[in-house]
């Protein structure tokens, strides 16, 4: 795995944060509030405020494009980066963009990311995401993703046993797990 100097890492972090903000702005005008059925399914796990402000966009005729810096900064130095157009959904702050139907499990996972953004802010989320990717070398090793997948698994295992996603994210932050 290539080593990147801190200046280049900071440049990448800023580019990622800018991309997230741009995508949030671009998609927010088309975002719909969560449906009653969606809130019923995932509501017991999330704060009402998060559920009220988070919007969903279902894309049917296009895909989220990869950031322009992907090839220039990362693929060209040897990293295997996930292709956004193949992901089922992506969250940009408080906007969830889905490439088609949005099953409850995927919505739950994406709302965990919305909570992470809420507690960390876009710049800190980008910092943790990039540094986690660089340290672990893969999407599945990123601590922010590990947190979302772990909580999603708990949700899938027993939907009747609610827990606070906000508290779980806060705990990971406090423990320095991101």
N, C-alpha and C positions, 0 to 999 in steps of 0.2 A: 504494500500500500504506500503510495507516495506521501511524503511529508510536505506540508505547505507551511510557509512562514506566517507569522501572526498578522502581518499587514495584509496578506492575501486572504487569510481567513476572515479578517474584519471586513474586507471589501466584499467577500461573498455573503457574509451576514447582512451587511447593509443592502446588497442587491436582493437577497431573499426577503427581507423586511419590506423593501420597496415593492417587490413583486406581489407580496401578500396584500399590501394596502391597495395597490392598483387593481388587483383582481376583485377585492372586496367592493371597491367603488364601482367597477364595471358590472358586477353581478347584482349589486344591492337593489338597483331599480327594478329588477325582475323578481326579486325575492318575495315569496308568499309566507305568511305566518304559518306556524305549525298547525296542522289540522287538529280537531277535537280527538280523533282517533290516535294520532301521533302523541298528543299530550297525555292521553289516557294510558298509552303503552309505556312511555318513558318518564312521565311526570313525577312519580314518587321518588325518583332518583336525582332530580335536578331542582335547583332553586327556581321559583316562579319567575323571577326577574330574567334569568337566562332564557327560559322558555318563551317569555314575552318578546324579547328583543332579537332572538335568533330567527333568521329567515331561511327559506329553502328554495332553491332553483332546480328544477328538473329539466335537464337538457335532452332534447329529442333529435335535434337536427345538427348538432355540432358537439365538439369535445373541448375540454379545457386544454389549452395549448401549453406545452412545456415553456419554461422561461427561456428567454433568448440567451442567457448566460450559461445554460446547461452545457452546451458543447464547448464553449470557449474556456470555461473555468474548470469543469470537473471531468467530463468524459475524455477530454484531450489529455488529462493527466492520469487516467487509469481507473477512475471510479465508475462503478456500475450504478447508475441512478435510475430510480423507477420512472416509468413513462406515465405522466399524468393522464394521458388520454385513455389508458387502460385501467385506471383506478375506478372503482365503483362510485366513489364520492371523495370530495376534497373540501376542507373547511378553510375559509379565509376570514379570520376574526369571528364575526357573528353571522356569517353567511355560509351555508352548506350548499355546495353545488354537486348535484348527482347526475350521473350519466344513465338515466333511466329510473326505473322503480327504486324506491328507497325503503327497503325492509327495516323493521324496527331495530334489528341488531346493528345494521350499518348506521342508521340514524343515531343510535345510542353512542356508538364509537365516535361519530363526528361531533356529537354534543359534548363528549369528553374533551375533544380538542377545543371547542368553543369555550368551555370552562377554563381550560389551560390558558387560552388567550386572555380571558377575562382576568385571571389572577396574575399572569406574567406580563402582559402587554405584548403587542406585536414585535417590537424590537427584541425583548427578552426571549419570547417564544422562538424567534428566528435564530437567536444566538444559541439557545439550547438545542434546537433542531439541527443546525449545521454542525456544531461541535459534537453532538451525539452521533451524527452520521459519520463524521470524520474519524471519531474515536473507534466506533464499532465496525465501520466499513460497509454497512448495509442498512437499508430501510428498517428491517425487522429488529435491528439492534438499538435503534434510537430510543432512549428512555421515554420520551414523550409518547412514542408509539407503544412501547411496552406497557406503560400506564394505561393507555386507551384499550389495548387488547386485553389486559388483565381485568379491567373493570367490565368490559364488554362480556367477557367469559362469565364473570359473576352474575351479570344480568341474564345471560342465556341459560345459565344453570338453574337459577331460581328467581323468576320474575316476581314472586310473591314476597320475597325477602328483600325489602328495599334498604338502601344505604345512601348516604350523601356523597355524591360525586365531588361536590365542592370540598367537603372535608377530606376526601381521599387525595385530591389534587393538592390541597393545602399541606397535607402530611408529607407527600413526596417532595414538595418544595422545601418544607422545613428540614427534612432529612437530607437535602442536597442530592436527591436521586435523579434529578434532571441534569 
